[in-house]
């Protein structure tokens, strides 16, 4: 199943910058960065729940926001890409 994760973390202080790095690092561990604060994660539902729990523990809900978009298994018909960055196949092998 494909999930799109977007986040906005307040970086007005060092704690915010640390949260931003931690959130980005967790997302990189599970998927592909498609824009600065946007990741595509293609995995099973239990792994998504585990990642979601980690991210919600890192964020500060007074200053930050995270959005989870459940694209599903039929994602190829729902995602269109235009512009400079080449698209990738979320079902191909992902090397970390």
Secondary structure, DSSP 8 states (H G I E B T S, - for coil): -EEEEEEE---SSHHHHHHHHHHHHHHHHHSEEEETTEEEEES-HHHHHHHHHHHHHHS-TTT-EEEEEEEES-GGGT----SSS----TTS----
